[in-house]
Amino acid sequence: MRDRIRSWHRRKWRDRSRVEKVEVQSRLIWTASTWFLFVTWDLMFVLEGLGRGPLPLALAATLLAAGVAQCVQGNRVHRLALDHYLGRGSAPRRGLVTAGVLCAVSVALLAGLRAAHGIKDPLVMFVLLFALLPFGMTYCLLLPTRAFLLRFTAFGVPLVVLFALAGMGGPQLAGLAVVTALSGLYVLLVSRCGAWTLSVLGEADRARESEARLAVAEERLRFGRDLHDVLGRNLSVIALKSELAVQLAQRGRPEAVAQMVEVQRIAQESQREVREVVRGYREADLDVELDGARGVLEAAGIACTVRGTTGALPADVQSALGWVVREATTNVLRHGDARSCSVTVTATDGAAGLVVENDGAPERPAGAPGSGLAGLRERLSVLEGTLTAGPVTGGRFRLTARVPLAGDPGTEEQAPAAAGRRRGVRA
């Protein structure tokens, strides 16, 4: 599990999904905010204790060292706690104990600096906020919200007692208790809410993948059901008549020939029906594919516009272009980080054209080219069509398919051969 998490972190930025990019940005913000608060709240105010006696100097230097250790340990254990919250690892209990000890040491040093140097109480409040932050950001990810608030509130009691012994007055102690409670709410808003947002985005992404797998499984079930309805009865009849023919042949009865002739007829009928089922399954309706592409892309958060009409196109051309739309939609979802996609259907100059263009294309294609585009070229070649695909300016990717229509001057000489190949496909 840990090796898988490490490999996830080593992936390049362009290869990540949008959910993974949001997670990386959130982790960077959490890490940077811890160091930013150390520099602005801890370092500046602790420097007030330098140069005013050996004891304040030693306490201030030790407090600064403890603050650096809190940043390093807090960020490390927070990454592990976030992975645990998202269901990708175990809870970092030992690292949490270390972060808690560092937090307690920083609070104790701050109380000692307050007693030895008399640092101003408002400055104590700011330093205390930072001292509680690295531990609290991790601790809130490992407990239910209510339990975390109760424990963090209970932690304020010994904190108030400690600073009362350090010489802090009554009103300041009340303010210290309020600051402790507010710091608990702050880490919940910063850390827990951000982690919850990441979990929701991850669940939505997984739900979209599950929906796609369910659609494929449903189509397979439909195809299997159609085949069962076509072949189930006929195969049962073939089995019975074959058994009857065997019995008649063993008795030397001439009726066995008639039964086998009937078996042959039913087998040929079944073969014809299976071909019809497969033809209906493999032929794609262009209007249906365009509507399906728009729905799938918009469900994935990609704006999709469809232009042009398909009513005047022949059925075989619509089927071929429908497969192009299906494959292009799959590529838009799987590759790059598209936010918009346009599909244009044209029928001019004796040819039908289809252009699918999307943004968010990767700078360099990842891995070897797949077999989807090669399969489309094979389908279009039967109709003397062409397919081109590749990146264009502006970080966009364009796929263009062109299929000649009947009467195209450029294809008159090839028409007989193409017609023959079409008849061969339909046979």
Secondary structure per residue as TSV (DSSP state, phi and psi in degrees):
chain	resnum	aa	ss	phi	psi
A	1	M	-	360.0	-43.7
A	2	R	H	-66.9	-38.3
A	3	D	H	-63.0	-37.6
A	4	R	H	-66.6	-38.6
A	5	I	H	-64.8	-41.2
A	6	R	H	-64.0	-40.7
A	7	S	H	-65.3	-32.3
A	8	W	H	-63.4	-39.9
A	9	H	H	-70.6	-27.2
A	10	R	H	-83.1	-7.2
A	11	R	S	-66.6	146.4
A	12	K	-	-72.7	157.8
A	13	W	G	-61.9	-42.8
A	14	R	G	-70.8	-17.8
A	15	D	G	-89.2	-3.8
A	16	R	S	-87.8	153.5
A	17	S	-	-78.8	172.1
A	18	R	H	-64.5	-36.5
A	19	V	H	-64.4	-41.6
A	20	E	H	-66.7	-36.3
A	21	K	H	-65.2	-39.9
A	22	V	H	-62.9	-39.7
A	23	E	H	-65.8	-41.8
A	24	V	H	-62.2	-44.2
A	25	Q	H	-62.7	-40.3
A	26	S	H	-64.2	-42.0
A	27	R	H	-63.2	-41.0
A	28	L	H	-63.5	-40.1
A	29	I	H	-64.4	-43.8
A	30	W	H	-63.3	-42.8
A	31	T	H	-65.4	-46.1
A	32	A	H	-66.2	-37.0
A	33	S	H	-64.8	-35.4
A	34	T	H	-63.5	-47.4
A	35	W	H	-68.7	-34.8
A	36	F	H	-63.4	-43.7
A	37	L	H	-69.0	-30.5
A	38	F	I	-64.1	-43.6
A	39	V	I	-70.8	-42.1
A	40	T	I	-84.9	-34.5
A	41	W	I	-100.8	-37.1
A	42	D	I	-93.3	-52.5
A	43	L	I	-63.8	-48.1
A	44	M	H	-63.4	-40.9
A	45	F	H	-80.0	-32.6
A	46	V	H	-70.0	-27.5
A	47	L	G	-61.7	-16.7
A	48	E	G	-62.9	-24.8
A	49	G	G	-89.5	-2.3
A	50	L	T	-83.5	144.6
A	51	G	T	77.2	16.0
A	52	R	S	-127.4	47.9
A	53	G	-	114.1	151.2
A	54	P	H	-65.5	-38.8
A	55	L	H	-68.8	-49.4
A	56	P	H	-60.1	-35.1
A	57	L	H	-64.3	-44.0
A	58	A	H	-66.4	-40.7
A	59	L	H	-66.8	-41.2
A	60	A	H	-66.2	-43.5
A	61	A	H	-64.1	-41.3
A	62	T	H	-66.2	-36.8
A	63	L	H	-66.1	-38.6
A	64	L	H	-65.6	-41.5
A	65	A	H	-63.4	-39.8
A	66	A	H	-66.0	-34.8
A	67	G	H	-65.3	-41.5
A	68	V	H	-62.7	-44.1
A	69	A	H	-62.4	-36.4
A	70	Q	H	-63.0	-41.9
A	71	C	H	-63.0	-46.4
A	72	V	H	-65.6	-52.2
A	73	Q	H	-68.4	-39.7
A	74	G	H	-62.3	-44.8
A	75	N	H	-66.4	-39.0
A	76	R	H	-65.0	-48.3
A	77	V	H	-73.6	-26.1
A	78	H	H	-67.0	-37.8
A	79	R	H	-61.2	-42.7
A	80	L	H	-68.0	-38.9
A	81	A	H	-65.8	-35.8
A	82	L	H	-66.7	-41.5
A	83	D	H	-60.7	-38.4
A	84	H	H	-66.4	-41.6
A	85	Y	H	-63.1	-34.9
A	86	L	T	-87.7	4.8
A	87	G	T	79.0	27.0
A	88	R	S	-116.0	10.8
A	89	G	S	-176.0	177.5
A	90	S	-	-90.2	163.8
A	91	A	-	-70.9	131.9
A	92	P	-	-81.4	74.7
A	93	R	H	-69.6	-43.2
A	94	R	H	-65.3	-42.6
A	95	G	H	-63.7	-33.6
A	96	L	H	-67.3	-39.2
A	97	V	H	-61.9	-43.3
A	98	T	H	-62.2	-42.7
A	99	A	H	-63.5	-37.6
A	100	G	H	-66.2	-39.4
A	101	V	H	-64.6	-43.8
A	102	L	H	-62.1	-38.1
A	103	C	H	-62.6	-45.4
A	104	A	H	-63.8	-39.7
A	105	V	H	-63.8	-43.0
A	106	S	H	-63.3	-42.2
A	107	V	H	-64.4	-42.6
A	108	A	H	-64.4	-42.2
A	109	L	H	-64.4	-38.0
A	110	L	H	-64.5	-41.1
A	111	A	H	-64.8	-39.7
A	112	G	H	-65.0	-38.8
A	113	L	H	-67.4	-34.6
A	114	R	H	-65.7	-39.7
A	115	A	H	-75.4	-37.6
A	116	A	H	-83.2	-33.3
A	117	H	H	-111.1	-19.5
A	118	G	-	71.1	37.4
A	119	I	-	-59.6	144.0
A	120	K	-	-63.3	143.6
A	121	D	H	-62.4	-39.0
A	122	P	H	-59.5	-35.9
A	123	L	H	-66.7	-35.9
A	124	V	H	-60.9	-39.7
A	125	M	H	-60.9	-44.0
A	126	F	H	-66.0	-44.7
A	127	V	H	-64.7	-37.6
A	128	L	H	-65.1	-37.1
A	129	L	H	-59.0	-44.2
A	130	F	H	-67.5	-39.2
A	131	A	H	-61.0	-31.7
A	132	L	H	-86.4	-18.0
A	133	L	H	-67.2	-54.6
A	134	P	H	-59.4	-41.5
A	135	F	H	-69.6	-42.7
A	136	G	H	-66.0	-36.1
A	137	M	H	-63.4	-31.8
A	138	T	H	-83.4	-42.6
A	139	Y	H	-63.4	-34.0
A	140	C	T	-70.6	-17.4
A	141	L	T	-84.2	-13.2
A	142	L	S	-106.2	-2.0
A	143	L	S	-129.0	155.4
A	144	P	-	-61.2	153.5
A	145	T	H	-57.9	-45.5
A	146	R	H	-65.7	-42.5
A	147	A	H	-64.2	-38.7
A	148	F	H	-63.8	-45.2
A	149	L	H	-62.9	-41.0
A	150	L	H	-63.7	-45.2
A	151	R	H	-69.2	-37.9
A	152	F	H	-68.2	-35.7
A	153	T	H	-67.2	-41.8
A	154	A	H	-63.3	-31.5
A	155	F	H	-64.7	-23.5
A	156	G	H	-68.6	-22.5
A	157	V	H	-65.9	-56.8
A	158	P	H	-64.3	-25.9
A	159	L	H	-65.9	-44.2
A	160	V	H	-64.7	-41.1
A	161	V	H	-62.2	-41.5
A	162	L	H	-62.5	-45.3
A	163	F	H	-77.6	-22.2
A	164	A	H	-65.8	-39.8
A	165	L	H	-67.3	-25.0
A	166	A	T	-81.9	0.6
A	167	G	T	100.3	12.3
A	168	M	-	-79.5	140.9
A	169	G	-	-78.2	174.1
A	170	G	H	-61.4	-53.5
A	171	P	H	-60.0	-38.1
A	172	Q	H	-66.5	-34.6
A	173	L	H	-66.3	-38.3
A	174	A	H	-63.1	-41.4
A	175	G	H	-64.1	-35.0
A	176	L	H	-63.9	-40.8
A	177	A	H	-63.8	-40.4
A	178	V	H	-65.0	-42.4
A	179	V	H	-62.0	-39.7
A	180	T	H	-62.8	-44.5
A	181	A	H	-64.4	-41.9
A	182	L	H	-66.8	-33.2
A	183	S	H	-64.7	-34.8
A	184	G	H	-63.6	-42.3
A	185	L	H	-66.7	-34.9
A	186	Y	H	-64.5	-46.5
A	187	V	H	-67.8	-29.3
A	188	L	I	-64.9	-44.3
A	189	L	I	-67.8	-39.2
A	190	V	I	-79.3	-47.7
A	191	S	I	-94.2	-54.1
A	192	R	I	-67.4	-42.5
A	193	C	H	-66.3	-38.8
A	194	G	H	-64.3	-41.4
A	195	A	H	-65.8	-38.2
A	196	W	H	-64.1	-40.0
A	197	T	H	-61.2	-42.7
A	198	L	H	-63.0	-39.7
A	199	S	H	-65.7	-38.3
A	200	V	H	-66.2	-42.7
A	201	L	H	-62.8	-41.0
A	202	G	H	-64.0	-41.2
A	203	E	H	-65.0	-39.2
A	204	A	H	-65.1	-39.6
A	205	D	H	-65.7	-42.3
A	206	R	H	-66.7	-35.7
A	207	A	H	-65.0	-37.3
A	208	R	H	-66.3	-40.5
A	209	E	H	-65.3	-39.9
A	210	S	H	-65.0	-37.7
A	211	E	H	-63.1	-39.5
A	212	A	H	-66.2	-41.4
A	213	R	H	-65.7	-37.6
A	214	L	H	-66.2	-36.5
A	215	A	H	-63.4	-41.4
A	216	V	H	-64.7	-44.2
A	217	A	H	-63.6	-37.7
A	218	E	H	-65.0	-39.8
A	219	E	H	-66.2	-38.1
A	220	R	H	-65.1	-40.3
A	221	L	H	-63.3	-40.0
A	222	R	H	-62.8	-44.4
A	223	F	H	-64.3	-42.7
A	224	G	H	-64.2	-37.8
A	225	R	H	-65.2	-41.2
A	226	D	H	-63.7	-42.4
A	227	L	H	-64.6	-38.8
A	228	H	H	-64.1	-42.4
A	229	D	H	-65.0	-34.7
A	230	V	H	-76.8	-45.8
A	231	L	H	-93.0	-24.2
A	232	G	H	-56.9	-54.7
A	233	R	H	-66.6	-44.5
A	234	N	H	-63.7	-40.5
A	235	L	H	-66.3	-35.2
A	236	S	H	-64.1	-42.2
A	237	V	H	-65.3	-41.2
A	238	I	H	-61.7	-42.8
A	239	A	H	-62.8	-44.0
A	240	L	H	-66.2	-44.9
A	241	K	H	-68.7	-33.8
A	242	S	H	-65.4	-42.2
A	243	E	H	-62.9	-40.3
A	244	L	H	-65.2	-39.7
A	245	A	H	-64.6	-37.4
A	246	V	H	-63.2	-45.7
A	247	Q	H	-63.6	-40.6
A	248	L	H	-67.5	-38.8
A	249	A	H	-65.8	-37.0
A	250	Q	H	-64.9	-28.6
A	251	R	T	-89.8	-3.5
A	252	G	T	75.8	23.8
A	253	R	-	-85.1	135.4
A	254	P	T	-70.1	-16.8
A	255	E	H	-64.8	-13.8
A	256	A	H	-62.6	-35.0
A	257	V	H	-63.7	-43.5
A	258	A	H	-63.2	-38.4
A	259	Q	H	-65.6	-40.1
A	260	M	H	-69.8	-32.8
A	261	V	H	-62.8	-40.6
A	262	E	H	-65.7	-38.8
A	263	V	H	-60.6	-42.6
A	264	Q	H	-62.4	-42.5
A	265	R	H	-62.8	-44.5
A	266	I	H	-65.5	-38.1
A	267	A	H	-63.9	-41.7
A	268	Q	H	-65.7	-38.5
A	269	E	H	-64.1	-41.2
A	270	S	H	-63.9	-40.3
A	271	Q	H	-61.3	-41.9
A	272	R	H	-64.3	-43.6
A	273	E	H	-65.2	-38.1
A	274	V	H	-63.8	-39.7
A	275	R	H	-62.2	-40.0
A	276	E	H	-64.4	-40.5
A	277	V	H	-63.9	-47.1
A	278	V	H	-64.6	-39.1
A	279	R	H	-63.6	-43.3
A	280	G	H	-65.4	-31.2
A	281	Y	H	-75.1	-37.4
A	282	R	H	-85.1	-22.2
A	283	E	-	-81.5	128.8
A	284	A	-	-105.4	133.3
A	285	D	-	-85.1	124.8
A	286	L	H	-64.4	-43.5
A	287	D	H	-62.2	-42.9
A	288	V	H	-63.9	-41.9
A	289	E	H	-66.3	-37.5
A	290	L	H	-65.3	-44.7
A	291	D	H	-63.4	-42.1
A	292	G	H	-64.4	-39.7
A	293	A	H	-63.4	-42.6
A	294	R	H	-62.2	-44.0
A	295	G	H	-65.2	-42.8
A	296	V	H	-66.6	-44.1
A	297	L	H	-66.8	-42.9
A	298	E	H	-66.7	-33.3
A	299	A	H	-66.0	-27.9
A	300	A	T	-87.9	6.8
A	301	G	T	83.4	19.7
A	302	I	-	-111.3	119.5
A	303	A	E	-67.8	129.9
A	304	C	E	-128.0	129.2
A	305	T	E	-120.4	136.8
A	306	V	E	-120.4	127.8
A	307	R	E	-124.5	149.5
A	308	G	S	100.0	168.3
A	309	T	-	-121.9	157.3
A	310	T	-	-123.0	1.2
A	311	G	T	-63.7	-32.1
A	312	A	T	-88.0	-0.2
A	313	L	S	-85.0	143.1
A	314	P	-	-61.9	159.7
A	315	A	H	-63.9	-41.5
A	316	D	H	-68.5	-33.6
A	317	V	H	-69.1	-42.0
A	318	Q	H	-61.4	-39.9
A	319	S	H	-63.0	-45.2
A	320	A	H	-63.9	-45.0
A	321	L	H	-68.8	-30.7
A	322	G	H	-61.3	-40.2
A	323	W	H	-65.9	-33.7
A	324	V	H	-64.0	-44.3
A	325	V	H	-61.0	-42.2
A	326	R	H	-63.3	-46.4
A	327	E	H	-68.4	-40.0
A	328	A	H	-63.6	-39.4
A	329	T	H	-63.0	-41.9
A	330	T	H	-60.6	-42.4
A	331	N	H	-66.3	-37.7
A	332	V	H	-62.8	-40.2
A	333	L	H	-73.0	-35.6
A	334	R	H	-87.7	-31.3
A	335	H	S	-115.9	143.3
A	336	G	S	76.0	-164.1
A	337	D	-	-139.3	65.2
A	338	A	-	-72.3	145.0
A	339	R	S	-119.3	-18.0
A	340	S	E	-145.6	150.4
A	341	C	E	-149.0	138.7
A	342	S	E	-124.6	139.9
A	343	V	E	-124.6	123.9
A	344	T	E	-124.1	126.7
A	345	V	E	-111.6	128.5
A	346	T	E	-130.9	156.8
A	347	A	E	-143.5	80.9
A	348	T	E	-136.4	160.0
A	349	D	T	56.0	36.3
A	350	G	T	70.3	20.2
A	351	A	E	-147.5	148.5
A	352	A	E	-97.1	134.9
A	353	G	E	-125.3	149.1
A	354	L	E	-138.0	125.5
A	355	V	E	-124.0	123.8
A	356	V	E	-117.6	119.3
A	357	E	E	-131.5	134.7
A	358	N	E	-138.8	157.9
A	359	D	S	-94.5	-174.8
A	360	G	-	70.1	23.5
A	361	A	-	-73.0	140.5
A	362	P	-	-66.1	151.7
A	363	E	S	-61.9	-42.1
A	364	R	S	-129.6	130.4
A	365	P	-	-59.4	138.2
A	366	A	-	-86.2	122.0
A	367	G	S	77.1	-175.4
A	368	A	S	-76.1	151.3
A	369	P	-	-62.9	142.7
A	370	G	-	-80.2	-177.9
A	371	S	S	-91.6	-4.3
A	372	G	H	-63.2	-49.3
A	373	L	H	-67.2	-35.6
A	374	A	H	-63.0	-40.5
A	375	G	H	-64.0	-37.6
A	376	L	H	-65.6	-40.9
A	377	R	H	-61.2	-37.9
A	378	E	H	-64.9	-42.2
A	379	R	H	-62.9	-44.0
A	380	L	H	-72.2	-30.5
A	381	S	H	-63.0	-29.2
A	382	V	H	-61.8	-32.0
A	383	L	T	-99.4	15.5
A	384	E	T	62.2	29.8
A	385	G	-	-94.1	169.5
A	386	T	E	-130.6	158.1
A	387	L	E	-141.3	127.8
A	388	T	E	-127.0	143.7
A	389	A	E	-151.4	140.6
A	390	G	E	170.3	167.7
A	391	P	E	-71.0	149.9
A	392	V	E	-126.2	-179.9
A	393	T	T	-64.4	154.6
A	394	G	T	81.1	20.4
A	395	G	T	67.4	31.6
A	396	R	E	-111.9	160.7
A	397	F	E	-126.2	133.3
A	398	R	E	-127.0	132.6
A	399	L	E	-119.3	125.4
A	400	T	E	-125.1	127.3
A	401	A	E	-120.0	140.4
A	402	R	E	-138.1	127.9
A	403	V	E	-128.2	122.0
A	404	P	E	-65.1	143.8
A	405	L	-	-99.4	168.7
A	406	A	T	-61.9	133.0
A	407	G	T	94.1	4.3
A	408	D	-	-69.6	121.3
A	409	P	G	-60.1	-32.1
A	410	G	G	-72.9	-8.1
A	411	T	G	-126.4	14.3
A	412	E	T	-63.4	-39.8
A	413	E	T	-68.8	-27.8
A	414	Q	T	-92.3	-4.6
A	415	A	H	-59.3	-46.1
A	416	P	H	-60.1	-44.1
A	417	A	H	-64.7	-41.1
A	418	A	H	-64.8	-40.7
A	419	A	H	-62.5	-39.3
A	420	G	H	-62.5	-41.9
A	421	R	H	-65.9	-36.6
A	422	R	H	-63.9	-41.8
A	423	R	H	-64.3	-34.4
A	424	G	H	-66.5	-34.9
A	425	V	H	-69.1	-38.6
A	426	R	H	-77.6	-16.6
A	427	A	-	-66.1	360.0
